[in-house]
């Protein structure tokens, strides 16, 4: 038996979800509108950029009265020099000094607030800035310079090293606050439409909503007038149109906007699991020929996720390499049928995987002797269980495998061992209530978003980064963390790591060495004693959620998955 255990720098790891546990931290007061502090940042930045120092004095007073700290305002005025120059920034700071003196004379005590933390990262500054830019845009930076970067390469160095490393790394303002400052400057100075377009798109990636950006336009209008606001509105209209133009409602970077001849195409399909209608997307490779024969991959999505998120990203990328791929919304979830909604029982999720294999086996061009299974996060745990009995799957791959039963029973990282019986009783009582009254109780059912401060205080990287992924940067209307409380009766007695000796197919398990879910992959890999070909790849530097979208991790993961499946299917 070959056990090839390797560390793959920056590879990717699968796709976890944990959206369901992710939201267990609740109780927020955040609203869908811009906060008063955000609105004042917009006015201060726009008026500083315009050089309207008289109106700026009023805006600075309003900002302090609204709760902005002195250091937040100073940071905003320092930040904007990168977009409108030192003279405007310095004049803004001088005006702020005068305002503070006037307020001090009137015995107004303003909150100074924390200063920027020292930056202790001594790694290559260009690469740090590049990584921050990729995080903001969700797009991998090309290794080949183009446009103005090729014309004047030093500007690329300044942008990466100074703007996105020196400035964006500072923690007094959040990314979304810095972006509000940036679009306020770009919207007020004029003739910066390409940059404004890019940064409005980044705003959406950092968690600002379309409605909040529309409110930004109104705030900008109040600060600097109709002309600047009208121009900014036109650019915003373009950005929002692009954001929603995909007829497939895909939310990942590089998603298919339309089917084109000779490229990867997406085919929305429906089929039945007994009486339930299941919605799925089939991706076909470039130059797809119904008379040809293609290796095929069934892809199971994370807990609480849907086919339009990370599962769709991997389905598309693997189709680009010549596979037919399929990913479906789980029964009772997403766009698929079934009531009560968001029932989340292991038997259903495992049957979802079997049913995907049933359907795709009849799809034109599928070679039924070459079907592989890729499970993402919770879908990874259910894939291990499905493949124990379903030998149509010739190869099994998991990405950041998540053992849903283990976590629902013991808590994440065994954090709820003392309440197991109490929680089982709650699930049992919930089922009793459903039977007696028809009322369905849900876990993780809060509809109130968390504030950024609350997000930062969530335990575990998985929860913090996952909340941002599922609620902000890659939110989808059909994706939900909640599940029926009675489902815990089945979840808490399930274990993806049981009967692993029944799995005898080639097995690839991928996990990041910074992923706090790694312990689940490690345990399952150890127990796969009858998989004669098995590999465990630990990805240096990768956290769990970063692997959902971070370009270099995704590219490396897709490459490794392709290599393993092609080798084992042939």
VEXROVO-910672 format. One record per atom (N, C-alpha, C): y, z, x. Coordinates in steps of 0.2 Angstrom, whole numbers, plus 5000, padded with zeros to 4 digits. Atoms other than C-alpha are relative to their C-alpha. Example, Ala and Ser with C-alpha at 12.3 -4.5 7.8 and 13.67 -1.06 7.14 Angstrom:
<sites>
499450005004 497850395062 500650005004 499449994996 499550365068 500550034996 
</sites>
This chain:
<sites>
499450005004 500050005000 500650005004 499450004996 501749955007 500550044997 499449975002 503150075005 500649995004 499450024996 504749995011 500650034997 499449975002 506150115010 500649995004 499550024996 507750055016 500750024997 499349985002 509650095016 500449935000 499650075000 510649935011 500750024999 499349985000 512449965015 500449964994 499550035005 513649925000 499649964995 500350045005 512249854990 500250024993 499849985006 512349884973 499550054997 500549975003 511449994962 500149994992 500150015007 510949974945 500550024995 499549995005 511750004930 499950064996 500249955003 511750164923 500550014994 499649995006 512550224907 500250075000 499949945001 512550394903 500750014996 499550005005 513850354891 499950064995 500149955005 513050474880 500150075002 499849944998 513150624890 500750015003 499450014997 514750564898 500650034995 499549985004 515750614883 500050074997 500149935003 515150784880 500650045001 499349975000 516850844886 500549974996 499550035005 518050834872 500650035000 499449965002 519550914864 500649975004 499450034996 521050804869 500649994995 499450025005 522850774862 500349945002 499750064999 523050604869 500149964994 499950055006 523750474857 500049935003 500050074998 523750284857 500749985002 499350014997 525650284860 500150025007 499849974994 526450294876 500350075000 499849935001 526850474880 500849995002 499349994998 528750524882 500149995007 500050014993 528450534900 499949935003 500150074998 527750364902 500649954998 499450045003 529250284891 500650015005 499549994995 530450374903 499949975007 500150044994 529650304918 500249935000 499850075001 529850134911 500849995000 499250015000 531750154908 500350025007 499749994993 532050234925 499849955005 500150054996 531150104934 500449934999 499650075001 531949954925 500750015001 499250004999 533750024926 500150015008 499950004993 533450064945 500049935003 500150074997 532849884948 500649964998 499450045002 534349814938 500650035004 499449984996 535549924948 500550034995 499549975005 536349994932 500050085000 500049934998 536750164939 500350054994 499749955005 537750234924 499550014995 500549995004 536350204912 499450045003 500549974997 535150264925 500150085000 499949935001 535950434925 499850034994 500349985006 535550454907 499350005000 500750015000 533850394909 499650065004 500249954996 533550514923 500050074997 499949945004 534150664913 499550004994 500550005006 533050604898 499350015003 500649994997 531550594910 499850075002 500149934999 531750774916 499950044994 500049965006 532050834899 499349994996 500650025004 530450744893 499450035004 500649974997 529350834906 499849975007 500150034994 529350724921 500250055006 499849954995 529350824937 500549965005 499550034995 530650794951 499649955005 500450044995 529250724963 499749944996 500350065003 528550604950 500649954999 499550055000 530250524948 500249985007 499950024994 530550524966 499549955003 500550044998 528850444969 500149934996 499950065004 529250314955 500549965004 499550044997 530850264964 499949985007 500250034994 530050254981 499549944999 500550055001 528650154974 500349934998 499750065002 529750024966 500449965006 499750044994 530549974983 499649945002 500450064998 529049864986 500149944995 499950055005 529549764971 500749974999 499350025001 531449764971 500450015006 499649994993 531949814989 500250075001 499849944998 532549954998 500750024997 499449985003 534349944992 500050034993 500049985006 533949964974 499650075000 500449945000 532650104978 500550065003 499649944997 533950204989 500650014995 499549985005 535350184976 499750044994 500349965005 534150254963 499950075002 500149934997 533750404974 500650035001 499349974999 535550434978 500350024993 499849985007 535950434959 499650064997 500449945002 534450554956 500250065003 499749944997 535150674969 500650024996 499349985003 536850674960 499850034993 500249975007 535950704943 499750075001 500349934998 534950854951 500650055001 499549964998 536550924958 500450024993 499649985006 537450914941 499650054995 500449965004 535950994932 500050075003 500049934996 535851134945 500750044998 499349975001 537751164942 500050034993 500049985006 537351184924 499450054998 500549955000 535951304928 499449984996 500650025003 534551194922 499550005006 500550004995 532951224931 499549954999 500550055001 531851074933 499450015004 500649994997 530051074938 499949955006 500050054994 529851004956 499349975000 500650035000 527950974954 499749995007 500350004994 526650944967 500249945004 499950054996 526950834982 499449965001 500650044999 525850694987 499550035005 500549974995 524250754996 500049965006 500050044994 524050705014 499449954999 500550045000 522950555016 499650015006 500449984995 521450605026 499549945002 500450064998 520550435026 500349965006 499850034994 520650365043 499749935001 500350074999 519650205040 500549955000 499650054999 520350035042 500549994994 499550005005 521950025032 500049944996 500150065004 521749845027 499550004995 500649995004 520049875020 500150054994 499849955005 520650025011 500449974994 499650035004 522049925003 499649954996 500450055003 520849784999 499650034994 500549965005 519649904990 500450024994 499649985005 521049974980 500249944995 499850065004 521649804974 499449974996 500650025004 519849754969 499950054995 500149955006 519749914959 500549994995 499550015006 521349874950 499949944997 500150075003 520949694947 499349994997 500750025002 519049704945 499849945003 500250074997 518949544955 500050015008 500149994993 518249534973 500549955003 499550044997 519549474985 499749955005 500350064996 519149304994 500150025007 500050004993 518749305012 500549955003 499650064997 519749145014 500750014997 499350005003 521649155012 500249944997 499750065004 522549035000 500750024998 499349995002 524249004994 500550035005 499549974995 525649115001 499750045005 500449964995 524349225010 499849955006 500150054995 523849065020 500649985003 499450034998 525549005022 500450065005 499749954996 526149175029 499550065000 500549955000 524649285033 500250075001 499849934999 525649435038 500250034994 499949975007 526149455020 499450034997 500649975002 524349485016 499950065003 500149944996 524249615029 500550064997 499549955003 525849705022 499850024993 500249985007 525249695004 499450055000 500649965000 523449765008 500250075003 500049944996 523949895021 500650054998 499449965002 525649955015 500050014993 500049995008 525749924996 499450034997 500649975003 523949954991 499750065004 500349944996 523450075005 500650065000 499549955000 525050175009 500350034994 499749985006 525850174992 499550024995 500549985006 524450164979 499550055001 500549944999 523350294988 500450064999 499749945001 524650424985 499950024993 500349975006 524150544971 500550034995 499549975005 525850604963 500049964993 500050045006 525750454951 499349974999 500650045001 524150384943 500149935001 500050075000 523650204944 500449974994 499650035006 524250174926 500750015000 499349984999 525850264930 500449955005 499750054995 526150154945 500149934997 500050065003 525750004935 500649994995 499450005004 527050044922 500650005004 499450014996 528350064935 500149935003 500050064997 527849904943 500249944995 499850065005 527949794927 500750024997 499349995002 529549884922 500549965005 499650044995 530349814938 499949935000 500150075000 529549644937 500349974993 499750025006 530049634919 500850004999 499350005000 531849674922 500449965005 499750044995 532249574938 500049934998 500050075002 531749404931 499749965005 500250054996 530949254938 499450035005 500649974997 529349354943 499450004995 500550005005 528249294929 499250005003 500750004997 526649264940 499850075002 500149934998 526749444947 499950044994 500049965006 527149514930 499349994996 500650025003 525649424923 499450045003 500649974996 524449494936 500050074999 500049925001 525049674934 500050024993 500149995007 525049664915 499250004999 500850005000 523149624917 499750065003 500249944997 522949764929 500150064996 499949945005 523749884916 499450014996 500649995005 522349844904 499450025004 500649984996 521049874918 500150075002 499949934998 521850044922 500050044994 500149965006 521650104904 500649994995 499550015005 523250054895 499849954995 500350045005 522949974879 500549944998 499550055002 523749814871 500650034996 499449975004 524749924859 500550035004 499549974995 525450024873 500449955004 499650054997 525949864882 500549974995 499550035005 526849804866 500550055000 499549955000 527749974866 500450005006 499650014994 528249944884 500549954999 499550055001 529149794878 500650024997 499449965004 530149894866 500450045004 499749954995 530550024879 500449965005 499750044995 531049884891 500649974997 499550035004 532149804878 500650054999 499549955000 533049974875 500450015006 499749984994 533349994893 500549945003 499650054997 533949824899 500149944996 499850055005 534149714884 499549954998 500550045003 533349574874 499849945005 500250064996 533349434887 499450025004 500649984996 532149524899 499450024996 500549985004 531149594885 499649944997 500350065003 530849424877 499649965005 500450034995 530249354894 499450035001 500549964999 529149494896 499549994995 500450015006 528449474879 499649945000 500350064999 528049294882 499450005005 500549994995 527049344897 499450044998 500549955003 526149484888 499649964995 500450045005 525649364874 499549965004 500450044996 524849254887 499450045003 500549964997 523849394895 499650034995 500449975005 523249464879 499649944997 500350055003 522749294873 499449985005 500650014995 521649274889 499550054999 500449945000 520949444887 499549994994 500550005006 520149404870 499849934998 500250075002 519849214871 499349995000 500850015000 517949234875 499750004993 500349995006 517049194859 499450045000 500649965000 515649304865 500250075001 499749934999 516749464867 499750035006 500249974993 516149494885 500650035003 499549964997 517049624894 500050015008 500149994993 516549604912 500449945004 499750054996 517449504926 499649945001 500450064999 517049324927 499649984995 500450025006 516349314910 500149934998 499950075003 515949144902 500550004994 499550015006 517349084891 499849954995 500350055005 516448934884 499449975004 500650034997 514848844887 500249935002 499850064997 515048694898 499449975003 500650044997 513748554903 500050015007 500150004993 513048584920 500150075003 499949934998 513448774920 499650054996 500349955004 512748934914 500250004993 499850005007 512748934895 499750064997 500249945004 512549084883 499949984993 500350025007 511549064867 499950074996 500149945005 511849204854 499449994996 500650005004 510249234845 499850064996 500349945004 509449344831 499349994999 500750005002 507749394828 499850074997 500249945004 506749534819 499650055004 500549954998 505949694824 499850034993 500249985007 505049724807 500549984996 499550025004 506449724795 500750005003 499449994997 507849754807 500249945004 499750064997 509049614813 500250025007 499849984993 509249614832 500449945003 499650054997 510649524841 499950005007 500150014993 510449454858 500449945003 499850064996 511149334871 499549985005 500450044995 510149214881 500449965004 499650044995 510849144897 499549955003 500450054997 510248984903 500349975006 499750014993 510448924921 500449935000 499650064999 511548774927 499549944999 500450065001 510848604922 499350024996 500649985004 509548684910 499749954997 500450055003 508148574904 499550034996 500549975004 507148624890 499349985002 500750024998 505648524897 499850035007 500249974993 505748624914 499750074999 500349945000 504948784918 500450055004 499549964996 506048934923 499750085000 500249935000 505649114929 500550044995 499649975005 506349234916 500150085001 499949924999 507149414916 500250034993 499849965006 507249534901 500450065003 499649954997 508649654904 500250054994 499849945005 508849824895 500650045002 499449974998 510549894894 500050085000 500049935000 511150074897 500150044994 499949965006 511250214885 500749994997 499450015003 512650184873 500449945002 499750074998 513050014881 499849954995 500250065004 512949844873 499949945005 500250064996 512449674879 500649975003 499450034998 514249624882 500350035007 499749964995 514549754896 499649985006 500350014993 513549774913 499449964999 500650045001 511949704906 500149935000 499850075000 512849544902 500249975007 499750024993 513649534919 499449985004 500650024996 511849544927 499749944998 500350065003 511149424915 500349935002 499650064998 512549294919 499949995007 500050024993 512449314938 499349985002 500750024999 510549304938 499849934997 500050065003 510649154927 500349945005 499750044995 511749074940 499549985006 500550014995 510249084952 499449974998 500650045002 509048994941 499650034995 500449965005 508349124929 500349984993 499849985007 508349124910 500050074999 499949935001 508949294905 500150024993 499849975007 509049394889 500250075000 499949935002 509849554884 500250014993 499949995007 509949624867 500350074999 499849945002 510849764858 499450044997 500549965002 509649904855 500050014992 500049985007 509049934837 500450064998 499649955002 510150044827 500750015004 499450004996 511550014840 500349945000 499750074999 512849884844 500149964994 500050055005 512749734834 499449994996 500750015003 510949754829 500050054994 500149965006 510349824812 499750075001 500349935001 509649994807 500450054998 499749945002 510150154799 499550055000 499349994998 510650284802 500249975006 499750034995 511750204814 500050055006 500049964993 511650264833 499450055000 500649974998 509850324831 499849995007 500250014993 509250344849 499450035001 500649974998 507450374850 499649965005 500450044995 506350324865 499549954997 500550055003 505050234854 500449944998 499750065002 506350124847 500349965006 499750034994 507150084864 499449965004 500550034997 505450044871 499749944996 500150055004 505049934857 500549945000 499550054998 506649844860 499849955005 500250034994 506049794877 499449954998 500650045002 504349734870 500249944996 499850055005 505249634856 500449945004 499750054996 506349544869 499549965003 500550054997 504849484878 499649964995 500350045006 504049424861 500549944999 499550055002 505649324857 500149955006 499950044994 505949254875 499449965002 500650034998 504149204877 500049934996 500050065004 504449064863 500649965002 499450044999 506149004870 499849945005 500150064997 506148834877 500150005008 499950004993 505848824896 499850065004 500249934997 505249004899 499349995002 500750004997 503749014910 499750074999 500349945002 502749154902 499650045005 500349974994 501849184918 500450035005 499549984995 503449224927 500650044996 499549965003 504349354917 500150075003 499949944997 505149504925 500450044996 499749955004 505949664918 500550035004 499549964996 507649734924 500350054995 499749955004 508149904917 500650035003 499449984997 509849974919 500150074997 499949935002 510150164918 499550024995 500549985005 509350234902 499549944999 500550065001 508650054900 499550005006 500549994995 507850084917 499450044999 500549955001 506950234912 499549974994 500450035005 506350144896 499649945002 500350064997 505849994906 499450025004 500649984996 504650094917 499550024995 500549985005 503850164901 499749944997 500250065003 503749994893 499549965004 500450044996 502949904908 499450045002 500749974999 501550034909 499549974996 500550035004 500749954895 500149924999 499950075001 501549784894 500049965006 500150044994 500849674907 500249935000 499650065000 501849524902 500550005006 499549994995 503049594914 499750005007 500450014994 502449534931 500450045006 499649964995 503849624941 500550054996 499549955003 504949784937 500550025004 499449984996 506649824943 500450054996 499549955003 507749974939 500650005005 499449994996 509549994944 500350074997 499849935002 510150174944 499650034994 500449975006 508750234933 500250064998 499849945003 509150364921 499550034995 500649975004 507750474914 500350044994 499649975006 508550504896 499750074998 500349945002 507250634891 500150065004 499949954996 507350734906 500750035000 499349985000 509250744905 500250034993 499849985007 509350774886 499650074999 500449945000 508050914889 500350065004 499849954995 508651004905 500750005001 499350014998 510450944906 500049965006 499950044994 511150834919 500050055006 500149964994 510550904936 499850074998 500349935002 509651044927 500650054998 499449955002 511351114920 499950034994 500149975007 510651164903 499350034999 500749975001 508951244906 500050064996 500049945004 509451404898 500149994992 499950015007 509851324881 499549954997 500450055002 508351204879 499850024993 500349985006 507551304864 500650004995 499550005004 509251324856 500249934998 499850075001 509651134857 499449964996 500550035004 507951084850 500050034993 499949975007 508251204835 500549964997 499550045003 509851114832 499849934998 500250075002 509050944832 499550014994 500549995006 507651014820 500450014994 499649985006 508951084809 500449944997 499650075002 509950914809 499549964996 500550045004 508350824803 499950034993 500149975006 508050954790 500649984995 499450015005 509850924783 500049934998 500050075002 509650734784 499549994994 500550005005 508050754773 500250034993 499849965006 508850874761 500649974996 499450025002 510550804759 500249925001 499850064998 510650634767 500550005005 499449994995 512050694779 499749995007 500250014993 511850634797 500550035004 499649964995 512450744811 500049965006 500050044994 512950664827 500250055006 499749974994 513150724845 500549955003 499550044996 514550664856 500449964995 499750045005 515550614840 500750015000 499249995000 517350654845 500349935001 499650065001 518550514841 500750015004 499449994997 519950594851 500049995008 500050024993 520250514868 500250065005 499849954995 520350624884 500649985003 499450024995 521950634894 499749995007 500250014993 521950584912 499850075003 500149944997 522050764917 499350034998 500749985002 520450804906 499549965003 500550054997 519550654913 499950035008 500049974993 519950724931 499650065001 500349944999 519150884927 499350004997 500650005002 517550824920 499550015006 500549994995 515950874930 499749945002 500450054998 515050754940 500449935000 499750075000 515650574946 499849964994 500250045005 514550504933 500450004994 499649995006 515550574919 500749985000 499350024999 517250544926 500049935000 500050074999 516950364931 499749974994 500350035006 515850324916 500550014994 499650005005 517150384904 500649955001 499550054999 518450274912 499749934998 500350075001 517250124912 499949984992 500250015007 516650144894 500650004995 499449995005 518350194886 500649965002 499450034997 519650104897 499849935002 500150074996 519149964909 499549954997 500550055003 517649894900 499850024993 500249985007 517749964882 499849944996 500250055005 516849864869 500050034993 500049975007 517049894850 499350024998 500749985002 515149904848 499750055004 500349954995 514850024862 500250074998 499849935003 514750214857 499550055004 500449944997 514150374866 499750044995 500349965005 513650454850 499349984998 500650015002 511950474844 499850054995 500249965005 511050554829 499750075003 500349934997 510750744833 499350014999 500749995001 509050734826 499649965005 500450044995 508550604839 499850045006 500249964995 508550744851 499350035000 500749985001 506850794844 499549965004 500450044996 506050644852 500349995007 499750004993 507250634867 499850055004 500249944995 506850804873 499350015001 500749994999 505050784872 499749935004 500150064997 505150614881 500150015008 499949994993 504950594900 499849935003 500150074998 505150414908 499550015007 500449994994 504250494924 499250014998 500749995001 502650524915 499549945000 500550064999 501050414917 500249955004 499850054996 501850324931 499449975004 500650034997 500050294938 499849944996 500250065004 499850164924 500449945002 499650064998 501250054932 499749975006 500350034994 500449934944 500349935002 499750064999 501649794944 500550015007 499649994994 502749764960 500750034997 499449965003 504249884958 500550015005 499449994996 506049884965 500450054996 499649955003 507050034962 500750015005 499350004996 508950034968 500450064997 499649945002 510050184968 500550015006 499549994995 511650224978 500050075003 500149934997 511650364990 500650054998 499549965003 513250434982 499950014992 500149995008 512550424964 499750064999 500349935002 512250594957 499449994995 500650015004 510850514947 499449985004 500550024996 509850474962 499350045000 500649965000 508650614960 499449984995 500550025005 507850534945 499649935002 500450064997 507450364954 499550035005 500449984994 506750464969 499350034997 500649975003 505550564957 499549944998 500450055003 504950404948 499749965005 500250044995 504750304964 499450035003 500549964997 503650444971 499349994996 500649995005 502450444956 499749934999 500350065001 502250254956 499449985005 500550004994 500650274966 499649934999 500550065001 499750114959 500449935001 499750064999 501149984962 500049995008 500150024993 500549904978 500649985004 499450024996 502149824982 500650044996 499449975003 503649944979 500550015006 499449994996 505349964987 500550044997 499549955002 506650094986 500649985005 499450024997 508450034991 500550064999 499549955001 509750174994 500749965002 499450044998 511550094994 500550055003 499649964996 512650175007 500749994997 499350005002 514350224999 500149994992 499950025007 513950174981 499950064995 500149955006 514250294966 499749964994 500450035005 513350264950 500449954996 499650055005 514750184939 500349945004 499750054996 515550084953 499649945000 500450065000 514049974953 500049964994 500050035007 514349924935 500549945001 499550055000 515849814941 500349985007 499750024994 516349824959 499749945003 500350064998 516149654966 499550005005 500550004994 515349684983 499450034998 500749975002 514049794975 499649964996 500450055005 513649674961 499749945004 500350064996 513449524973 499450025004 500649984995 512349624985 499450024995 500649985005 511249694970 499749944998 500350065003 511049524962 499649965006 500450034995 510549454979 499350035001 500649974999 509249584982 499550004994 500450015006 508549574964 499749935000 500250075000 508449384966 499450005005 500550004994 507549404983 499350034998 500649965002 506249534976 499649964995 500350035006 505849444960 499749935002 500350064998 505649274968 499450015004 500649994996 504549334981 499450034996 500549975004 503449434969 499749964995 500250045005 503349304956 499649945002 500350064997 502749164968 499450015003 
</sites>
